[in-house]
């Protein structure tokens, strides 16, 4: 598995972040890879597309993580 940066809307009635994060981390815990995922939240509601700025910041953080081995701030 490679480093993964997940971005979620803070309030999402369809896929609540807490439930998704908990289930995903439970699966990763079985493989000992919980350190390879970082969850970020954007302050928005529902299932909306990320802005170009949000995508750029996330992608830049992921590239830096891959280069340095230091995970981004959650």
PQR file of N, CA, C, O and H, with PARSE charges and radii, in Angstrom:
ATOM      1  N   UNK A   1       0.842  -1.186   0.000 -0.4000 1.5000
ATOM      2  CA  UNK A   1       0.000   0.000   0.000 -0.0000 2.0000
ATOM      3  C   UNK A   1       0.878   1.236   0.000  0.5500 1.7000
ATOM      4  O   UNK A   1       1.952   1.250   0.602 -0.5500 1.4000
ATOM      5  N   UNK A   2       0.421   2.258  -0.670 -0.4000 1.5000
ATOM      6  CA  UNK A   2       1.149   3.518  -0.754 -0.0000 2.0000
ATOM      7  C   UNK A   2       0.443   4.573   0.086  0.5500 1.7000
ATOM      8  O   UNK A   2      -0.728   4.414   0.431 -0.5500 1.4000
ATOM      9  H   UNK A   2      -0.451   2.247  -1.159  0.4000 1.0000
ATOM     10  N   UNK A   3       1.152   5.654   0.417 -0.4000 1.5000
ATOM     11  CA  UNK A   3       0.511   6.727   1.183 -0.0000 2.0000
ATOM     12  C   UNK A   3      -0.771   7.207   0.501  0.5500 1.7000
ATOM     13  O   UNK A   3      -0.827   7.379  -0.717 -0.5500 1.4000
ATOM     14  H   UNK A   3       2.103   5.784   0.136  0.4000 1.0000
ATOM     15  N   UNK A   4      -1.785   7.412   1.316 -0.4000 1.5000
ATOM     16  CA  UNK A   4      -3.082   7.841   0.813 -0.0000 2.0000
ATOM     17  C   UNK A   4      -3.572   9.030   1.623  0.5500 1.7000
ATOM     18  O   UNK A   4      -3.564   9.002   2.854 -0.5500 1.4000
ATOM     19  H   UNK A   4      -1.740   7.272   2.305  0.4000 1.0000
ATOM     20  N   UNK A   5      -3.992  10.064   0.930 -0.4000 1.5000
ATOM     21  CA  UNK A   5      -4.565  11.247   1.560 -0.0000 2.0000
ATOM     22  C   UNK A   5      -6.023  11.312   1.141  0.5500 1.7000
ATOM     23  O   UNK A   5      -6.334  11.523  -0.032 -0.5500 1.4000
ATOM     24  H   UNK A   5      -3.998  10.087  -0.070  0.4000 1.0000
ATOM     25  N   UNK A   6      -6.912  11.129   2.104 -0.4000 1.5000
ATOM     26  CA  UNK A   6      -8.341  11.155   1.816 -0.0000 2.0000
ATOM     27  C   UNK A   6      -8.916  12.498   2.242  0.5500 1.7000
ATOM     28  O   UNK A   6      -8.618  13.005   3.323 -0.5500 1.4000
ATOM     29  H   UNK A   6      -6.660  10.957   3.056  0.4000 1.0000
ATOM     30  N   UNK A   7      -9.741  13.059   1.378 -0.4000 1.5000
ATOM     31  CA  UNK A   7     -10.366  14.351   1.658 -0.0000 2.0000
ATOM     32  C   UNK A   7     -11.875  14.149   1.686  0.5500 1.7000
ATOM     33  O   UNK A   7     -12.459  13.568   0.771 -0.5500 1.4000
ATOM     34  H   UNK A   7      -9.983  12.647   0.500  0.4000 1.0000
ATOM     35  N   UNK A   8     -12.488  14.638   2.749 -0.4000 1.5000
ATOM     36  CA  UNK A   8     -13.931  14.481   2.922 -0.0000 2.0000
ATOM     37  C   UNK A   8     -14.560  15.801   3.310  0.5500 1.7000
ATOM     38  O   UNK A   8     -13.937  16.639   3.962 -0.5500 1.4000
ATOM     39  H   UNK A   8     -12.014  15.110   3.492  0.4000 1.0000
ATOM     40  N   UNK A   9     -15.807  15.973   2.897 -0.4000 1.5000
ATOM     41  CA  UNK A   9     -16.573  17.118   3.367 -0.0000 2.0000
ATOM     42  C   UNK A   9     -16.879  16.904   4.839  0.5500 1.7000
ATOM     43  O   UNK A   9     -17.175  15.789   5.269 -0.5500 1.4000
ATOM     44  H   UNK A   9     -16.313  15.293   2.368  0.4000 1.0000
ATOM     45  N   UNK A  10     -16.805  17.965   5.591 -0.4000 1.5000
ATOM     46  CA  UNK A  10     -17.006  17.862   7.034 -0.0000 2.0000
ATOM     47  C   UNK A  10     -18.375  17.276   7.369  0.5500 1.7000
ATOM     48  O   UNK A  10     -18.482  16.434   8.260 -0.5500 1.4000
ATOM     49  H   UNK A  10     -16.565  18.871   5.241  0.4000 1.0000
ATOM     50  N   UNK A  11     -19.412  17.704   6.675 -0.4000 1.5000
ATOM     51  CA  UNK A  11     -20.761  17.188   6.919 -0.0000 2.0000
ATOM     52  C   UNK A  11     -21.256  16.549   5.631  0.5500 1.7000
ATOM     53  O   UNK A  11     -21.512  17.231   4.638 -0.5500 1.4000
ATOM     54  H   UNK A  11     -19.325  18.388   5.951  0.4000 1.0000
ATOM     55  N   UNK A  12     -21.387  15.239   5.665 -0.4000 1.5000
ATOM     56  CA  UNK A  12     -21.849  14.494   4.494 -0.0000 2.0000
ATOM     57  C   UNK A  12     -22.914  13.505   4.953  0.5500 1.7000
ATOM     58  O   UNK A  12     -22.589  12.513   5.604 -0.5500 1.4000
ATOM     59  H   UNK A  12     -21.179  14.685   6.472  0.4000 1.0000
ATOM     60  N   UNK A  13     -24.175  13.757   4.627 -0.4000 1.5000
ATOM     61  CA  UNK A  13     -25.243  12.876   5.101 -0.0000 2.0000
ATOM     62  C   UNK A  13     -25.239  11.503   4.428  0.5500 1.7000
ATOM     63  O   UNK A  13     -25.854  10.570   4.944 -0.5500 1.4000
ATOM     64  H   UNK A  13     -24.439  14.563   4.098  0.4000 1.0000
ATOM     65  N   UNK A  14     -24.557  11.361   3.287 -0.4000 1.5000
ATOM     66  CA  UNK A  14     -24.540  10.087   2.572 -0.0000 2.0000
ATOM     67  C   UNK A  14     -23.407   9.190   3.072  0.5500 1.7000
ATOM     68  O   UNK A  14     -23.614   8.004   3.326 -0.5500 1.4000
ATOM     69  H   UNK A  14     -24.057  12.119   2.869  0.4000 1.0000
ATOM     70  N   UNK A  15     -22.216   9.760   3.212 -0.4000 1.5000
ATOM     71  CA  UNK A  15     -21.053   9.003   3.684 -0.0000 2.0000
ATOM     72  C   UNK A  15     -20.440   9.765   4.863  0.5500 1.7000
ATOM     73  O   UNK A  15     -19.488  10.523   4.680 -0.5500 1.4000
ATOM     74  H   UNK A  15     -22.048  10.724   3.006  0.4000 1.0000
ATOM     75  N   UNK A  16     -20.977   9.571   6.062 -0.4000 1.5000
ATOM     76  CA  UNK A  16     -20.451  10.287   7.227 -0.0000 2.0000
ATOM     77  C   UNK A  16     -18.970   9.964   7.450  0.5500 1.7000
ATOM     78  O   UNK A  16     -18.575   8.799   7.476 -0.5500 1.4000
ATOM     79  H   UNK A  16     -21.751   8.955   6.211  0.4000 1.0000
ATOM     80  N   UNK A  17     -18.171  10.998   7.610 -0.4000 1.5000
ATOM     81  CA  UNK A  17     -16.729  10.830   7.735 -0.0000 2.0000
ATOM     82  C   UNK A  17     -16.344   9.909   8.883  0.5500 1.7000
ATOM     83  O   UNK A  17     -15.488   9.042   8.710 -0.5500 1.4000
ATOM     84  H   UNK A  17     -18.492  11.945   7.589  0.4000 1.0000
ATOM     85  N   UNK A  18     -16.950  10.075  10.040 -0.4000 1.5000
ATOM     86  CA  UNK A  18     -16.554   9.259  11.194 -0.0000 2.0000
ATOM     87  C   UNK A  18     -16.761   7.768  10.941  0.5500 1.7000
ATOM     88  O   UNK A  18     -15.913   6.952  11.304 -0.5500 1.4000
ATOM     89  H   UNK A  18     -17.646  10.780  10.180  0.4000 1.0000
ATOM     90  N   UNK A  19     -17.874   7.414  10.325 -0.4000 1.5000
ATOM     91  CA  UNK A  19     -18.135   5.999  10.046 -0.0000 2.0000
ATOM     92  C   UNK A  19     -17.164   5.460   9.007  0.5500 1.7000
ATOM     93  O   UNK A  19     -16.643   4.354   9.152 -0.5500 1.4000
ATOM     94  H   UNK A  19     -18.562   8.077  10.031  0.4000 1.0000
ATOM     95  N   UNK A  20     -16.921   6.233   7.969 -0.4000 1.5000
ATOM     96  CA  UNK A  20     -15.992   5.802   6.920 -0.0000 2.0000
ATOM     97  C   UNK A  20     -14.579   5.658   7.479  0.5500 1.7000
ATOM     98  O   UNK A  20     -13.905   4.657   7.237 -0.5500 1.4000
ATOM     99  H   UNK A  20     -17.344   7.131   7.851  0.4000 1.0000
ATOM    100  N   UNK A  21     -14.140   6.666   8.226 -0.4000 1.5000
ATOM    101  CA  UNK A  21     -12.785   6.643   8.783 -0.0000 2.0000
ATOM    102  C   UNK A  21     -12.603   5.456   9.717  0.5500 1.7000
ATOM    103  O   UNK A  21     -11.589   4.761   9.649 -0.5500 1.4000
ATOM    104  H   UNK A  21     -14.687   7.480   8.422  0.4000 1.0000
ATOM    105  N   UNK A  22     -13.567   5.222  10.579 -0.4000 1.5000
ATOM    106  CA  UNK A  22     -13.475   4.118  11.540 -0.0000 2.0000
ATOM    107  C   UNK A  22     -13.396   2.770  10.830  0.5500 1.7000
ATOM    108  O   UNK A  22     -12.567   1.929  11.176 -0.5500 1.4000
ATOM    109  H   UNK A  22     -14.390   5.787  10.635  0.4000 1.0000
ATOM    110  N   UNK A  23     -14.260   2.567   9.837 -0.4000 1.5000
ATOM    111  CA  UNK A  23     -14.263   1.296   9.111 -0.0000 2.0000
ATOM    112  C   UNK A  23     -12.954   1.101   8.346  0.5500 1.7000
ATOM    113  O   UNK A  23     -12.391   0.006   8.341 -0.5500 1.4000
ATOM    114  H   UNK A  23     -14.934   3.251   9.556  0.4000 1.0000
ATOM    115  N   UNK A  24     -12.480   2.148   7.710 -0.4000 1.5000
ATOM    116  CA  UNK A  24     -11.243   2.059   6.930 -0.0000 2.0000
ATOM    117  C   UNK A  24     -10.043   1.785   7.835  0.5500 1.7000
ATOM    118  O   UNK A  24      -9.197   0.952   7.509 -0.5500 1.4000
ATOM    119  H   UNK A  24     -12.938   3.037   7.714  0.4000 1.0000
ATOM    120  N   UNK A  25      -9.968   2.475   8.959 -0.4000 1.5000
ATOM    121  CA  UNK A  25      -8.851   2.267   9.882 -0.0000 2.0000
ATOM    122  C   UNK A  25      -8.889   0.880  10.507  0.5500 1.7000
ATOM    123  O   UNK A  25      -7.837   0.303  10.781 -0.5500 1.4000
ATOM    124  H   UNK A  25     -10.656   3.152   9.224  0.4000 1.0000
ATOM    125  N   UNK A  26     -10.078   0.334  10.738 -0.4000 1.5000
ATOM    126  CA  UNK A  26     -10.180  -1.036  11.250 -0.0000 2.0000
ATOM    127  C   UNK A  26      -9.572  -2.028  10.266  0.5500 1.7000
ATOM    128  O   UNK A  26      -8.853  -2.944  10.665 -0.5500 1.4000
ATOM    129  H   UNK A  26     -10.933   0.803  10.516  0.4000 1.0000
ATOM    130  N   UNK A  27      -9.857  -1.845   8.991 -0.4000 1.5000
ATOM    131  CA  UNK A  27      -9.290  -2.725   7.961 -0.0000 2.0000
ATOM    132  C   UNK A  27      -7.771  -2.562   7.897  0.5500 1.7000
ATOM    133  O   UNK A  27      -7.037  -3.547   7.823 -0.5500 1.4000
ATOM    134  H   UNK A  27     -10.440  -1.100   8.667  0.4000 1.0000
ATOM    135  N   UNK A  28      -7.311  -1.324   7.927 -0.4000 1.5000
ATOM    136  CA  UNK A  28      -5.867  -1.078   7.859 -0.0000 2.0000
ATOM    137  C   UNK A  28      -5.139  -1.604   9.093  0.5500 1.7000
ATOM    138  O   UNK A  28      -3.988  -2.030   8.998 -0.5500 1.4000
ATOM    139  H   UNK A  28      -7.907  -0.523   7.987  0.4000 1.0000
ATOM    140  N   UNK A  29      -5.796  -1.577  10.236 -0.4000 1.5000
ATOM    141  CA  UNK A  29      -5.173  -2.059  11.468 -0.0000 2.0000
ATOM    142  C   UNK A  29      -4.826  -3.541  11.359  0.5500 1.7000
ATOM    143  O   UNK A  29      -3.850  -3.999  11.954 -0.5500 1.4000
ATOM    144  H   UNK A  29      -6.731  -1.231  10.313  0.4000 1.0000
ATOM    145  N   UNK A  30      -5.616  -4.281  10.608 -0.4000 1.5000
ATOM    146  CA  UNK A  30      -5.350  -5.704  10.428 -0.0000 2.0000
ATOM    147  C   UNK A  30      -4.056  -5.943   9.656  0.5500 1.7000
ATOM    148  O   UNK A  30      -3.437  -6.998   9.791 -0.5500 1.4000
ATOM    149  H   UNK A  30      -6.409  -3.909  10.125  0.4000 1.0000
ATOM    150  N   UNK A  31      -3.649  -4.977   8.857 -0.4000 1.5000
ATOM    151  CA  UNK A  31      -2.415  -5.108   8.078 -0.0000 2.0000
ATOM    152  C   UNK A  31      -1.266  -4.302   8.672  0.5500 1.7000
ATOM    153  O   UNK A  31      -0.135  -4.373   8.192 -0.5500 1.4000
ATOM    154  H   UNK A  31      -4.152  -4.120   8.748  0.4000 1.0000
ATOM    155  N   UNK A  32      -1.563  -3.535   9.721 -0.4000 1.5000
ATOM    156  CA  UNK A  32      -0.523  -2.713  10.338 -0.0000 2.0000
ATOM    157  C   UNK A  32      -0.144  -1.511   9.493  0.5500 1.7000
ATOM    158  O   UNK A  32       0.976  -1.013   9.605 -0.5500 1.4000
ATOM    159  H   UNK A  32      -2.482  -3.477  10.112  0.4000 1.0000
ATOM    160  N   UNK A  33      -1.046  -1.035   8.652 -0.4000 1.5000
ATOM    161  CA  UNK A  33      -0.732   0.052   7.723 -0.0000 2.0000
ATOM    162  C   UNK A  33      -1.487   1.344   8.024  0.5500 1.7000
ATOM    163  O   UNK A  33      -1.664   2.168   7.126 -0.5500 1.4000
ATOM    164  H   UNK A  33      -1.956  -1.439   8.561  0.4000 1.0000
ATOM    165  N   UNK A  34      -1.933   1.542   9.250 -0.4000 1.5000
ATOM    166  CA  UNK A  34      -2.701   2.742   9.560 -0.0000 2.0000
ATOM    167  C   UNK A  34      -1.881   4.023   9.396  0.5500 1.7000
ATOM    168  O   UNK A  34      -2.444   5.111   9.271 -0.5500 1.4000
ATOM    169  H   UNK A  34      -1.790   0.873   9.979  0.4000 1.0000
ATOM    170  N   UNK A  35      -0.566   3.896   9.397 -0.4000 1.5000
ATOM    171  CA  UNK A  35       0.277   5.079   9.237 -0.0000 2.0000
ATOM    172  C   UNK A  35       0.347   5.560   7.788  0.5500 1.7000
ATOM    173  O   UNK A  35       0.943   6.602   7.512 -0.5500 1.4000
ATOM    174  H   UNK A  35      -0.108   3.012   9.498  0.4000 1.0000
ATOM    175  N   UNK A  36      -0.254   4.815   6.864 -0.4000 1.5000
ATOM    176  CA  UNK A  36      -0.190   5.179   5.451 -0.0000 2.0000
ATOM    177  C   UNK A  36      -1.439   5.896   4.954  0.5500 1.7000
ATOM    178  O   UNK A  36      -1.610   6.088   3.751 -0.5500 1.4000
ATOM    179  H   UNK A  36      -0.738   3.969   7.089  0.4000 1.0000
ATOM    180  N   UNK A  37      -2.307   6.289   5.875 -0.4000 1.5000
ATOM    181  CA  UNK A  37      -3.490   7.045   5.457 -0.0000 2.0000
ATOM    182  C   UNK A  37      -3.661   8.265   6.361  0.5500 1.7000
ATOM    183  O   UNK A  37      -3.514   8.191   7.581 -0.5500 1.4000
ATOM    184  H   UNK A  37      -2.168   6.132   6.853  0.4000 1.0000
ATOM    185  N   UNK A  38      -3.974   9.373   5.723 -0.4000 1.5000
ATOM    186  CA  UNK A  38      -4.271  10.613   6.433 -0.0000 2.0000
ATOM    187  C   UNK A  38      -5.626  11.089   5.938  0.5500 1.7000
ATOM    188  O   UNK A  38      -5.875  11.146   4.734 -0.5500 1.4000
ATOM    189  H   UNK A  38      -4.093   9.432   4.732  0.4000 1.0000
ATOM    190  N   UNK A  39      -6.490  11.426   6.870 -0.4000 1.5000
ATOM    191  CA  UNK A  39      -7.809  11.949   6.531 -0.0000 2.0000
ATOM    192  C   UNK A  39      -7.795  13.457   6.729  0.5500 1.7000
ATOM    193  O   UNK A  39      -7.339  13.953   7.759 -0.5500 1.4000
ATOM    194  H   UNK A  39      -6.287  11.380   7.848  0.4000 1.0000
ATOM    195  N   UNK A  40      -8.294  14.175   5.743 -0.4000 1.5000
ATOM    196  CA  UNK A  40      -8.460  15.622   5.849 -0.0000 2.0000
ATOM    197  C   UNK A  40      -9.920  15.955   5.639  0.5500 1.7000
ATOM    198  O   UNK A  40     -10.640  15.265   4.917 -0.5500 1.4000
ATOM    199  H   UNK A  40      -8.664  13.771   4.906  0.4000 1.0000
ATOM    200  N   UNK A  41     -10.341  17.029   6.285 -0.4000 1.5000
ATOM    201  CA  UNK A  41     -11.714  17.488   6.132 -0.0000 2.0000
ATOM    202  C   UNK A  41     -11.709  18.869   5.500  0.5500 1.7000
ATOM    203  O   UNK A  41     -10.838  19.692   5.784 -0.5500 1.4000
ATOM    204  H   UNK A  41      -9.756  17.590   6.871  0.4000 1.0000
ATOM    205  N   UNK A  42     -12.689  19.116   4.641 -0.4000 1.5000
ATOM    206  CA  UNK A  42     -12.919  20.463   4.138 -0.0000 2.0000
ATOM    207  C   UNK A  42     -14.235  20.931   4.732  0.5500 1.7000
ATOM    208  O   UNK A  42     -15.155  20.137   4.929 -0.5500 1.4000
ATOM    209  H   UNK A  42     -13.397  18.448   4.410  0.4000 1.0000
ATOM    210  N   UNK A  43     -14.320  22.199   5.011 -0.4000 1.5000
ATOM    211  CA  UNK A  43     -15.487  22.750   5.689 -0.0000 2.0000
ATOM    212  C   UNK A  43     -16.617  22.967   4.687  0.5500 1.7000
ATOM    213  O   UNK A  43     -16.821  24.070   4.180 -0.5500 1.4000
ATOM    214  H   UNK A  43     -13.572  22.844   4.851  0.4000 1.0000
ATOM    215  N   UNK A  44     -17.338  21.892   4.418 -0.4000 1.5000
ATOM    216  CA  UNK A  44     -18.451  21.990   3.475 -0.0000 2.0000
ATOM    217  C   UNK A  44     -19.474  20.904   3.787  0.5500 1.7000
ATOM    218  O   UNK A  44     -19.260  20.047   4.645 -0.5500 1.4000
ATOM    219  H   UNK A  44     -17.172  20.996   4.830  0.4000 1.0000
ATOM    220  N   UNK A  45     -20.583  20.964   3.070 -0.4000 1.5000
ATOM    221  CA  UNK A  45     -21.706  20.065   3.308 -0.0000 2.0000
ATOM    222  C   UNK A  45     -21.982  19.238   2.058  0.5500 1.7000
ATOM    223  O   UNK A  45     -21.894  19.739   0.937 -0.5500 1.4000
ATOM    224  H   UNK A  45     -20.757  21.659   2.373  0.4000 1.0000
ATOM    225  N   UNK A  46     -22.316  17.973   2.260 -0.4000 1.5000
ATOM    226  CA  UNK A  46     -22.822  17.136   1.185 -0.0000 2.0000
ATOM    227  C   UNK A  46     -21.768  16.556   0.269  0.5500 1.7000
ATOM    228  O   UNK A  46     -20.599  16.424   0.630 -0.5500 1.4000
ATOM    229  H   UNK A  46     -22.388  17.566   3.170  0.4000 1.0000
ATOM    230  N   UNK A  47     -22.211  16.215  -0.920 -0.4000 1.5000
ATOM    231  CA  UNK A  47     -21.361  15.580  -1.926 -0.0000 2.0000
ATOM    232  C   UNK A  47     -20.989  16.615  -2.986  0.5500 1.7000
ATOM    233  O   UNK A  47     -21.521  16.574  -4.096 -0.5500 1.4000
ATOM    234  H   UNK A  47     -23.161  16.322  -1.213  0.4000 1.0000
ATOM    235  N   UNK A  48     -20.115  17.510  -2.675 -0.4000 1.5000
ATOM    236  CA  UNK A  48     -19.726  18.530  -3.642 -0.0000 2.0000
ATOM    237  C   UNK A  48     -18.308  18.284  -4.116  0.5500 1.7000
ATOM    238  O   UNK A  48     -17.517  17.633  -3.434 -0.5500 1.4000
ATOM    239  H   UNK A  48     -19.683  17.544  -1.773  0.4000 1.0000
ATOM    240  N   UNK A  49     -17.996  18.805  -5.280 -0.4000 1.5000
ATOM    241  CA  UNK A  49     -16.649  18.668  -5.825 -0.0000 2.0000
ATOM    242  C   UNK A  49     -15.692  19.564  -5.056  0.5500 1.7000
ATOM    243  O   UNK A  49     -16.073  20.630  -4.571 -0.5500 1.4000
ATOM    244  H   UNK A  49     -18.639  19.334  -5.834  0.4000 1.0000
ATOM    245  N   UNK A  50     -14.455  19.124  -4.951 -0.4000 1.5000
ATOM    246  CA  UNK A  50     -13.432  19.939  -4.308 -0.0000 2.0000
ATOM    247  C   UNK A  50     -13.042  21.083  -5.232  0.5500 1.7000
ATOM    248  O   UNK A  50     -13.131  20.972  -6.455 -0.5500 1.4000
ATOM    249  H   UNK A  50     -14.146  18.259  -5.345  0.4000 1.0000
ATOM    250  N   UNK A  51     -12.612  22.181  -4.629 -0.4000 1.5000
ATOM    251  CA  UNK A  51     -12.144  23.310  -5.432 -0.0000 2.0000
ATOM    252  C   UNK A  51     -10.755  22.999  -5.981  0.5500 1.7000
ATOM    253  O   UNK A  51     -10.082  22.087  -5.501 -0.5500 1.4000
ATOM    254  H   UNK A  51     -12.540  22.271  -3.635  0.4000 1.0000
ATOM    255  N   UNK A  52     -10.335  23.749  -6.974 -0.4000 1.5000
ATOM    256  CA  UNK A  52      -8.995  23.557  -7.517 -0.0000 2.0000
ATOM    257  C   UNK A  52      -7.935  23.797  -6.451  0.5500 1.7000
ATOM    258  O   UNK A  52      -6.924  23.095  -6.416 -0.5500 1.4000
ATOM    259  H   UNK A  52     -10.882  24.490  -7.364  0.4000 1.0000
ATOM    260  N   UNK A  53      -8.152  24.769  -5.590 -0.4000 1.5000
ATOM    261  CA  UNK A  53      -7.202  25.055  -4.514 -0.0000 2.0000
ATOM    262  C   UNK A  53      -7.098  23.886  -3.539  0.5500 1.7000
ATOM    263  O   UNK A  53      -5.998  23.513  -3.132 -0.5500 1.4000
ATOM    264  H   UNK A  53      -8.973  25.338  -5.618  0.4000 1.0000
ATOM    265  N   UNK A  54      -8.241  23.303  -3.161 -0.4000 1.5000
ATOM    266  CA  UNK A  54      -8.239  22.153  -2.255 -0.0000 2.0000
ATOM    267  C   UNK A  54      -7.504  20.968  -2.879  0.5500 1.7000
ATOM    268  O   UNK A  54      -6.723  20.291  -2.212 -0.5500 1.4000
ATOM    269  H   UNK A  54      -9.135  23.606  -3.491  0.4000 1.0000
ATOM    270  N   UNK A  55      -7.760  20.727  -4.156 -0.4000 1.5000
ATOM    271  CA  UNK A  55      -7.075  19.638  -4.854 -0.0000 2.0000
ATOM    272  C   UNK A  55      -5.577  19.891  -4.946  0.5500 1.7000
ATOM    273  O   UNK A  55      -4.781  18.978  -4.727 -0.5500 1.4000
ATOM    274  H   UNK A  55      -8.395  21.277  -4.698  0.4000 1.0000
ATOM    275  N   UNK A  56      -5.185  21.116  -5.267 -0.4000 1.5000
ATOM    276  CA  UNK A  56      -3.767  21.438  -5.385 -0.0000 2.0000
ATOM    277  C   UNK A  56      -3.047  21.256  -4.051  0.5500 1.7000
ATOM    278  O   UNK A  56      -1.968  20.665  -3.998 -0.5500 1.4000
ATOM    279  H   UNK A  56      -5.831  21.858  -5.445  0.4000 1.0000
ATOM    280  N   UNK A  57      -3.648  21.767  -2.971 -0.4000 1.5000
ATOM    281  CA  UNK A  57      -3.021  21.624  -1.647 -0.0000 2.0000
ATOM    282  C   UNK A  57      -2.886  20.150  -1.258  0.5500 1.7000
ATOM    283  O   UNK A  57      -1.853  19.739  -0.729 -0.5500 1.4000
ATOM    284  H   UNK A  57      -4.525  22.247  -3.014  0.4000 1.0000
ATOM    285  N   UNK A  58      -3.920  19.362  -1.517 -0.4000 1.5000
ATOM    286  CA  UNK A  58      -3.880  17.940  -1.171 -0.0000 2.0000
ATOM    287  C   UNK A  58      -2.836  17.201  -2.001  0.5500 1.7000
ATOM    288  O   UNK A  58      -2.071  16.399  -1.464 -0.5500 1.4000
ATOM    289  H   UNK A  58      -4.759  19.696  -1.947  0.4000 1.0000
ATOM    290  N   UNK A  59      -2.800  17.463  -3.292 -0.4000 1.5000
ATOM    291  CA  UNK A  59      -1.838  16.780  -4.152 -0.0000 2.0000
ATOM    292  C   UNK A  59      -0.408  17.180  -3.779  0.5500 1.7000
ATOM    293  O   UNK A  59       0.486  16.334  -3.759 -0.5500 1.4000
ATOM    294  H   UNK A  59      -3.421  18.114  -3.728  0.4000 1.0000
ATOM    295  N   UNK A  60      -0.192  18.447  -3.490 -0.4000 1.5000
ATOM    296  CA  UNK A  60       1.140  18.909  -3.074 -0.0000 2.0000
ATOM    297  C   UNK A  60       1.573  18.225  -1.781  0.5500 1.7000
ATOM    298  O   UNK A  60       2.730  17.829  -1.639 -0.5500 1.4000
ATOM    299  H   UNK A  60      -0.918  19.135  -3.506  0.4000 1.0000
ATOM    300  N   UNK A  61       0.642  18.089  -0.841 -0.4000 1.5000
ATOM    301  CA  UNK A  61       0.951  17.420   0.424 -0.0000 2.0000
ATOM    302  C   UNK A  61       1.288  15.952   0.197  0.5500 1.7000
ATOM    303  O   UNK A  61       2.188  15.413   0.840 -0.5500 1.4000
ATOM    304  H   UNK A  61      -0.298  18.411  -0.957  0.4000 1.0000
ATOM    305  N   UNK A  62       0.568  15.304  -0.715 -0.4000 1.5000
ATOM    306  CA  UNK A  62       0.816  13.893  -1.020 -0.0000 2.0000
ATOM    307  C   UNK A  62       2.179  13.710  -1.687  0.5500 1.7000
ATOM    308  O   UNK A  62       2.903  12.771  -1.355 -0.5500 1.4000
ATOM    309  H   UNK A  62      -0.163  15.742  -1.237  0.4000 1.0000
ATOM    310  N   UNK A  63       2.535  14.586  -2.616 -0.4000 1.5000
ATOM    311  CA  UNK A  63       3.837  14.515  -3.283 -0.0000 2.0000
ATOM    312  C   UNK A  63       4.956  14.716  -2.262  0.5500 1.7000
ATOM    313  O   UNK A  63       5.948  13.987  -2.273 -0.5500 1.4000
ATOM    314  H   UNK A  63       1.947  15.348  -2.886  0.4000 1.0000
ATOM    315  N   UNK A  64       4.799  15.697  -1.386 -0.4000 1.5000
ATOM    316  CA  UNK A  64       5.813  15.943  -0.357 -0.0000 2.0000
ATOM    317  C   UNK A  64       5.952  14.738   0.567  0.5500 1.7000
ATOM    318  O   UNK A  64       7.066  14.386   0.954 -0.5500 1.4000
ATOM    319  H   UNK A  64       3.993  16.289  -1.377  0.4000 1.0000
ATOM    320  N   UNK A  65       4.854  14.111   0.920 -0.4000 1.5000
ATOM    321  CA  UNK A  65       4.872  12.907   1.762 -0.0000 2.0000
ATOM    322  C   UNK A  65       5.643  11.794   1.062  0.5500 1.7000
ATOM    323  O   UNK A  65       6.468  11.121   1.681 -0.5500 1.4000
ATOM    324  H   UNK A  65       3.949  14.397   0.605  0.4000 1.0000
ATOM    325  N   UNK A  66       5.375  11.601  -0.225 -0.4000 1.5000
ATOM    326  CA  UNK A  66       6.069  10.551  -0.982 -0.0000 2.0000
ATOM    327  C   UNK A  66       7.570  10.826  -1.069  0.5500 1.7000
ATOM    328  O   UNK A  66       8.374   9.895  -1.031 -0.5500 1.4000
ATOM    329  H   UNK A  66       4.705  12.148  -0.727  0.4000 1.0000
ATOM    330  N   UNK A  67       7.949  12.092  -1.185 -0.4000 1.5000
ATOM    331  CA  UNK A  67       9.370  12.449  -1.309 -0.0000 2.0000
ATOM    332  C   UNK A  67      10.119  12.381   0.021  0.5500 1.7000
ATOM    333  O   UNK A  67      11.267  11.940   0.071 -0.5500 1.4000
ATOM    334  H   UNK A  67       7.295  12.848  -1.216  0.4000 1.0000
ATOM    335  N   UNK A  68       9.460  12.820   1.101 -0.4000 1.5000
ATOM    336  CA  UNK A  68      10.159  12.946   2.381 -0.0000 2.0000
ATOM    337  C   UNK A  68       9.864  11.808   3.360  0.5500 1.7000
ATOM    338  O   UNK A  68      10.638  11.563   4.286 -0.5500 1.4000
ATOM    339  H   UNK A  68       8.528  13.178   1.061  0.4000 1.0000
ATOM    340  N   UNK A  69       8.743  11.118   3.152 -0.4000 1.5000
ATOM    341  CA  UNK A  69       8.341  10.088   4.100 -0.0000 2.0000
ATOM    342  C   UNK A  69       7.640  10.643   5.323  0.5500 1.7000
ATOM    343  O   UNK A  69       7.289   9.892   6.233 -0.5500 1.4000
ATOM    344  H   UNK A  69       8.114  11.317   2.400  0.4000 1.0000
ATOM    345  N   UNK A  70       7.432  11.967   5.355 -0.4000 1.5000
ATOM    346  CA  UNK A  70       6.773  12.607   6.482 -0.0000 2.0000
ATOM    347  C   UNK A  70       5.315  12.862   6.110  0.5500 1.7000
ATOM    348  O   UNK A  70       5.046  13.605   5.166 -0.5500 1.4000
ATOM    349  H   UNK A  70       7.717  12.577   4.616  0.4000 1.0000
ATOM    350  N   UNK A  71       4.367  12.259   6.835 -0.4000 1.5000
ATOM    351  CA  UNK A  71       2.962  12.429   6.482 -0.0000 2.0000
ATOM    352  C   UNK A  71       2.504  13.880   6.693  0.5500 1.7000
ATOM    353  O   UNK A  71       3.033  14.588   7.548 -0.5500 1.4000
ATOM    354  H   UNK A  71       4.586  11.656   7.601  0.4000 1.0000
ATOM    355  N   UNK A  72       1.523  14.304   5.907 -0.4000 1.5000
ATOM    356  CA  UNK A  72       0.991  15.663   6.074 -0.0000 2.0000
ATOM    357  C   UNK A  72       0.222  15.816   7.379  0.5500 1.7000
ATOM    358  O   UNK A  72      -0.184  14.838   8.006 -0.5500 1.4000
ATOM    359  H   UNK A  72       1.093  13.728   5.212  0.4000 1.0000
ATOM    360  N   UNK A  73       0.041  17.043   7.756 -0.4000 1.5000
ATOM    361  CA  UNK A  73      -0.757  17.337   8.955 -0.0000 2.0000
ATOM    362  C   UNK A  73      -2.182  16.936   8.678  0.5500 1.7000
ATOM    363  O   UNK A  73      -2.713  17.193   7.597 -0.5500 1.4000
ATOM    364  H   UNK A  73       0.371  17.837   7.246  0.4000 1.0000
ATOM    365  N   UNK A  74      -2.793  16.312   9.643 -0.4000 1.5000
ATOM    366  CA  UNK A  74      -4.164  15.843   9.467 -0.0000 2.0000
ATOM    367  C   UNK A  74      -5.141  16.964   9.453  0.5500 1.7000
ATOM    368  O   UNK A  74      -6.342  16.735   9.313 -0.5500 1.4000
ATOM    369  H   UNK A  74      -2.361  16.103  10.521  0.4000 1.0000
TER
END
